[in-house]
Amino acid sequence: MHFSSAYALFAVAAAVLLSSHLSCAVPTQSATPSDNAPAPPYTTQPTVLPNGGSPPEGSAPPFTHAAGDWPNQPDLEIEKWYPEGKTGIRTALVKYKEDGGLLKCTPNVDRYNTESRALQELSQSTLFTEFAIVPRILGSFQTNNSYHCLVLELIKSYSLREYASMLKGDYKDQFISKVAAYASNAISIMHAHNIIHGNISPDSLYVFPEGENPETRDFVLIFTGFEGAQMVSNAMQPSIIKPPGFTPPEDFLESSVDQRKRDAWMLGATLYFMTNGMPPYGYTRSKQHGQLVALPYDVLRNTMKTVTDMGLNLFPYVRTKNRSLAYAMYWIMRPNPKNRSYVDYFPPSDTPRLFNYQREKSFLEKTWNMLKTKLPSKAPEWHTIPPSDDGWNPGTSTQDTNTRT
């Protein structure tokens, strides 16, 4: 599937995922399907950025510099500042040359250069755009106080966190399976370019549904959140962004980790969130109000050390009927990276089954379908409708009175 034409359909922006705590509140997207609808419709309302939801807990107060005169650039109008994170990234909803956009500014020139290069390389890769797309850069500049800024086009679609909460019935497994196929191929191609995403979560992946029929509907997958990206030839590197709930065990135990296997685990955790409704580790569901509550860091770190030493995951089983998906997730989420598969474990063996997954019918459904094939194609005589009587009159009795006395 080629997505190069998708840019004409909608504007794409990068969601800024700050390294401070992410909120697990109910998604801000208000468009929800009915209980019987297998998938939500596309909405023209843009997702609130960053994080695809509420501002992250524990983040700094909104950056408001001199009522919006910073960064003082021509053709750039600030509409709304977002909370500034611990990494110093400043983000804002802007109007740039009359187009809506997202402003991202960082004091770290290396991260600015890495994100710019990653977005440019992937947008020009025909192999990558067969499976996903990335935000296009509208403009870039440096401020007088040494912030390096990108202006990206604005998303008008769902994050995976939002979309997953609206999935119903058999379509849920079909959709998640296809996300796994698209994302695993896209990340594998990233790694072939020596690009590490480093920030994979349900808040950094977006989908744009295409088509009206939920049973055959396809979608465009959008990768955002490249502020955690790295350009590496040696995969053993420190991690830049550690999104709560989607950070692998080794990040709690080691200073430098295999970044390619780390991306694989983060993809598995993202798919797990979609199948089970919560991250594999780091959160518990409150019995009082049903919302997700973050575990203390020490508790989470001890859990990660335990699963690594045991070599076994302790999260509940994956809730999917697709055995190929569950099996692949098992291998890319092994707690010890030495035993973990790279993300290209999916292709070529499992990708076709993920792309074309259909729910296997139950025994009763199979039996009934078999019985229907054995029924006669011609209706029995007792079911044949008698020929019409042209002489019949609604006011005339049709009873046989000749034999009555």
C-alpha positions in Angstrom: 0.0 0.0 0.0 1.5 3.4 -1.0 0.7 6.4 1.1 2.4 9.2 -0.9 -1.1 10.5 -1.9 -2.2 10.7 1.7 -0.6 14.1 2.2 -3.3 15.6 -0.1 -6.0 14.3 2.2 -5.0 15.8 5.5 -2.4 17.8 7.4 0.1 15.9 9.5 1.9 17.0 12.6 4.2 15.5 15.2 2.7 14.9 18.6 5.2 16.2 21.2 5.7 13.5 23.9 7.5 15.0 26.8 9.8 12.9 29.0 7.8 13.8 32.1 4.9 11.7 33.2 2.2 11.0 30.6 -1.4 11.3 31.7 -3.6 8.2 31.3 -6.8 10.1 31.5 -9.7 9.5 29.1 -8.8 10.6 25.6 -9.9 14.1 24.6 -11.5 12.9 21.3 -15.2 13.3 21.7 -16.4 11.5 18.6 -17.4 8.0 19.8 -19.2 5.2 17.9 -22.4 3.5 19.0 -22.1 0.2 20.9 -22.9 -1.7 17.7 -20.4 0.2 15.5 -17.3 -1.8 14.8 -15.1 1.2 14.2 -15.2 5.0 14.7 -15.7 7.3 11.8 -13.1 9.9 10.8 -13.6 13.3 12.4 -12.4 16.6 11.1 -11.7 17.8 14.6 -7.9 17.9 15.2 -6.5 16.0 18.1 -5.2 18.2 20.9 -1.4 18.0 21.0 0.9 17.1 22.7 0.4 13.7 24.2 -3.0 13.0 22.4 -4.8 14.0 25.6 -4.4 16.0 28.8 -1.2 17.8 29.7 1.3 15.5 31.4 1.3 15.4 35.1 4.2 17.0 36.8 5.2 19.0 33.8 6.2 22.6 34.0 3.6 25.4 33.8 2.7 26.6 30.2 5.5 28.7 28.6 4.2 32.2 28.1 7.0 34.5 27.0 6.1 38.2 26.8 2.5 37.4 25.7 3.6 35.5 22.6 6.3 37.7 21.0 8.9 34.8 21.4 10.2 33.4 19.1 9.5 36.6 17.1 9.5 35.0 13.6 7.9 36.4 10.5 4.8 34.5 9.2 4.5 32.7 12.6 1.6 33.4 14.9 1.4 31.6 18.2 -2.2 30.4 19.0 -1.5 28.3 22.1 1.5 27.2 24.2 1.7 23.7 25.6 3.3 22.8 28.9 7.1 22.8 28.8 8.6 19.4 29.7 11.7 18.5 31.7 13.7 18.1 28.5 13.2 21.8 27.8 11.2 21.3 24.6 8.8 24.2 24.0 5.7 23.4 21.8 2.9 25.5 20.6 -0.1 25.4 18.2 0.7 28.0 15.5 -0.4 29.5 12.3 2.5 29.5 9.8 2.1 31.2 6.5 -1.7 30.9 6.9 -1.4 27.1 7.5 -2.0 25.4 10.9 1.1 23.8 12.4 2.9 22.6 15.5 6.0 24.5 16.7 8.7 22.5 18.4 11.8 24.3 19.9 14.7 22.7 21.7 17.9 24.1 23.1 19.7 20.8 22.1 21.1 21.3 18.6 21.9 17.5 18.3 18.4 16.5 18.9 17.1 19.1 16.5 19.4 17.9 13.8 18.6 14.2 14.5 14.8 14.8 14.3 15.1 16.9 11.2 17.3 14.3 9.4 15.1 11.4 10.5 11.9 13.1 9.2 13.5 14.0 5.9 15.0 10.6 5.2 11.9 8.7 6.1 9.6 11.0 4.1 11.8 10.3 1.0 12.0 6.5 1.5 9.6 4.8 -0.9 10.0 1.6 1.2 9.0 3.3 4.4 6.0 5.1 2.9 4.6 1.8 1.7 3.7 1.2 5.4 3.6 4.6 7.2 4.3 8.3 6.9 5.9 11.0 9.0 5.2 14.7 9.5 6.5 17.0 6.9 8.5 20.0 7.9 6.9 23.4 7.0 9.8 25.5 8.2 12.8 25.7 10.6 14.8 28.5 12.3 17.0 29.4 15.2 16.0 31.9 17.9 18.2 34.7 19.3 18.5 32.7 22.6 19.8 29.5 20.8 16.6 27.5 20.6 16.4 25.4 17.4 12.8 25.2 16.1 10.8 23.1 13.6 7.3 23.9 12.3 5.4 20.7 11.4 2.0 20.3 9.7 -0.9 19.6 12.0 -2.6 16.3 12.6 -6.3 15.9 12.1 -6.8 12.3 13.2 -6.7 9.8 16.1 -3.8 8.7 18.2 -3.8 4.9 18.9 -4.7 5.7 22.5 -7.9 7.4 21.3 -8.7 5.0 18.5 -8.2 1.8 20.5 -10.7 3.0 23.1 -13.4 3.0 20.4 -12.7 -0.4 18.8 -15.5 -3.0 19.0 -16.0 -6.6 18.2 -14.0 -8.6 15.6 -12.8 -5.4 13.9 -10.6 -4.7 17.0 -8.4 -7.8 16.4 -8.3 -7.1 12.6 -7.3 -3.5 13.2 -4.6 -4.2 15.8 -3.2 -7.0 13.6 -2.8 -4.6 10.7 -1.3 -2.0 12.9 1.3 -4.6 14.0 2.1 -5.4 10.4 2.4 -1.8 9.2 4.4 -0.7 12.3 6.8 -3.6 12.3 7.7 -3.2 8.7 8.0 0.6 9.1 10.3 0.3 12.1 12.4 -2.4 10.4 13.0 0.1 7.5 13.8 2.8 10.0 16.5 0.6 11.5 17.8 -0.2 8.1 18.4 3.6 7.8 20.1 3.5 11.2 17.3 5.5 12.6 16.1 4.7 16.1 12.6 6.1 17.0 13.1 5.7 20.7 9.6 7.0 21.7 7.1 4.5 20.5 3.8 4.5 22.4 0.0 4.9 21.7 0.5 8.6 21.9 3.2 8.8 19.2 1.4 6.7 16.6 -1.6 8.1 14.8 -4.1 6.6 12.3 -6.2 8.1 9.5 -9.1 5.8 8.7 -9.9 5.4 5.0 -13.1 4.0 3.5 -16.7 3.7 4.8 -17.0 -0.1 5.2 -15.6 -1.1 8.7 -15.0 -4.6 7.5 -12.7 -3.6 4.7 -11.5 -0.2 6.0 -7.8 0.6 5.6 -5.9 3.4 7.3 -2.7 5.4 7.1 -0.3 4.9 10.0 1.6 8.1 11.1 4.8 8.1 13.2 5.3 11.2 15.3 7.3 12.0 18.5 10.8 11.9 17.0 12.4 14.0 19.7 13.6 10.8 21.2 15.2 9.6 17.9 18.8 8.7 17.4 21.0 8.1 14.3 23.2 5.2 15.2 25.5 2.6 13.7 26.1 1.0 17.2 22.8 0.2 18.7 24.1 0.2 22.3 23.2 3.8 23.4 21.6 5.6 26.4 17.9 6.2 25.9 16.6 9.8 25.5 12.9 9.5 26.1 11.3 7.1 28.6 7.5 7.2 28.3 5.9 5.7 31.4 4.3 2.4 30.8 6.1 1.9 27.5 9.7 1.8 28.8 11.4 -1.7 28.6 12.9 -3.4 31.7 16.5 -2.7 30.7 16.0 1.0 30.9 15.6 0.6 34.6 18.7 -1.4 35.1 21.3 -0.3 32.5 22.7 3.0 31.3 23.2 1.9 27.7 20.8 -0.6 26.0 20.3 -2.1 22.5 18.1 0.6 21.0 16.8 -1.6 18.2 15.5 -4.2 20.6 14.2 -1.4 22.8 12.1 -0.1 19.9 10.8 -3.7 19.4 9.7 -3.9 23.1 8.0 -0.5 22.9 6.0 -1.6 19.8 4.9 -4.7 21.7 3.9 -2.6 24.7 1.9 -0.3 22.4 0.1 -3.3 20.9 -0.5 -4.7 24.4 -2.2 -1.4 25.4 -4.5 -1.7 22.4 -5.5 -5.3 23.2 -5.7 -5.0 27.0 -6.6 -1.4 27.6 -3.6 -0.6 29.8 0.3 -0.7 29.6 1.9 -4.0 30.5 3.7 -2.6 33.5 3.7 0.6 35.6 0.0 1.0 36.2 -2.8 -0.5 38.1 -6.5 0.1 37.7 -8.3 1.8 40.6 -11.1 -0.3 42.1 -12.9 2.9 43.1 -13.1 4.9 39.9 -11.7 2.5 37.3 -8.9 4.8 36.1 -5.3 3.9 35.7 -3.0 4.8 38.6 0.8 4.9 38.2 2.9 2.7 40.5 5.7 4.2 42.5 9.1 4.2 40.7 10.8 1.9 43.2 8.0 -0.7 42.9 8.1 -0.6 39.1 11.9 -0.9 39.1 11.8 -3.9 41.4 9.2 -5.5 39.1 11.4 -4.9 36.0 14.4 -6.5 37.8 12.3 -9.5 38.8 11.0 -10.2 35.3 14.5 -9.7 33.8 16.1 -12.2 36.3 13.2 -14.7 35.8 13.1 -14.2 32.0 9.3 -14.3 32.2 6.7 -11.5 31.8 4.3 -11.1 34.7 1.6 -9.1 32.9 -1.8 -10.7 32.1 -2.2 -12.6 28.9 -2.7 -10.7 25.6 -6.4 -10.4 24.9 -6.5 -11.3 21.2 -7.9 -14.1 19.2 -5.1 -13.8 16.7 -2.5 -16.3 17.7 0.1 -15.0 15.2 -0.2 -11.6 16.9 0.1 -12.9 20.4 3.0 -15.1 19.5 5.0 -12.3 17.8 4.3 -10.0 20.8 5.6 -12.6 23.1 9.0 -12.7 21.3 9.5 -8.9 20.9 8.5 -8.4 24.6 10.9 -10.8 26.2 12.1 -9.0 29.4 15.7 -9.9 28.9 16.9 -8.2 25.7 19.4 -11.1 25.1 16.4 -13.3 24.5 14.3 -10.7 22.7 13.6 -10.7 19.0 14.2 -7.6 16.8 11.1 -5.9 15.3 11.8 -7.6 12.0 10.7 -10.9 13.6 7.3 -10.1 12.2 8.2 -10.3 8.5 8.2 -12.5 6.5 6.6 -15.3 8.5 3.9 -13.5 10.3 3.3 -10.4 8.3 0.8 -12.0 5.8 -1.2 -13.5 8.6 -1.3 -10.1 10.3 -2.2 -8.1 7.2 -5.0 -10.6 6.2 -6.2 -11.7 9.6 -9.8 -12.7 9.9 -11.5 -14.1 13.0 -11.7 -17.9 12.9 -15.3 -19.0 13.1 -16.5 -21.0 16.1 -17.4 -24.7 15.9 -21.1 -23.9 15.9 -20.7 -21.3 13.1 -18.7 -23.9 11.0 -21.3 -26.6 11.7 -24.2 -24.4 10.7 -22.4 -23.2 7.5 -21.8 -26.9 6.6 -25.4 -27.8 7.2 -26.6 -24.9 5.0 -24.5 -26.3 2.1 -26.4 -29.6 2.4 -29.9 -28.1 2.3 -31.7 -28.5 -1.1 -31.4 -25.5 -3.4 -35.0 -26.0 -4.6 -37.8 -25.2 -2.2 -39.8 -28.3 -1.1 -43.3 -28.8 -2.6 -45.0 -28.0 0.7 -43.3 -24.6 0.6 -44.3 -23.8 -3.0 -46.7 -20.8 -3.2 -49.9 -21.8 -5.0 -50.7 -20.1 -8.3 -52.9 -17.0 -8.1 -56.6 -17.2 -8.9 -57.4 -14.4 -11.2 -61.1 -14.8 -10.4 -60.7 -14.3 -6.7 -62.6 -11.4 -5.2 -61.9 -10.1 -1.7 -65.7 -10.1 -1.0 -66.1 -13.7 -2.0 -65.7 -16.5 0.4 -63.2 -19.2 -0.5 -64.6 -21.8 1.8 -65.7 -25.2 0.2 -69.4 -25.3 1.0 -70.2 -28.2 -1.5 -69.5 -30.9 1.1 -71.3 -29.1 3.9 -74.9 -30.0 5.0 
